[in-house]
Amino acid sequence: MSAIKSITMNERERIGLRIREIMNEQGISTVKLAKLTGLHQPNIQRIISGKYSAGIDILSKIGDALECKIDFVIK
């Protein structure tokens, strides 16, 4: 009998996906978001891919740039 693996999204991935959704809704690229936040574009890519755990300060910068409250990461 084979075990079925449940694929669940971790919090970094969930937050990154939500940021990506908002970026897509607003037509904002990672390059533009990097300029708006003052963060490096590769770091933005790591955040939205769920490979980098962003702290509250970084999430706040992203929220400001996307004109969203930081609660955009809430489920």
Buried (B, 14 or more C-beta within 10 A) or exposed (E): EEEEEEEEEEEBBBBBBBBBEBBEEEEBEBEBBBEBBEBEBEBBBBBBEBEBEBEEEBBBBBBEBBEBEEEBBEE
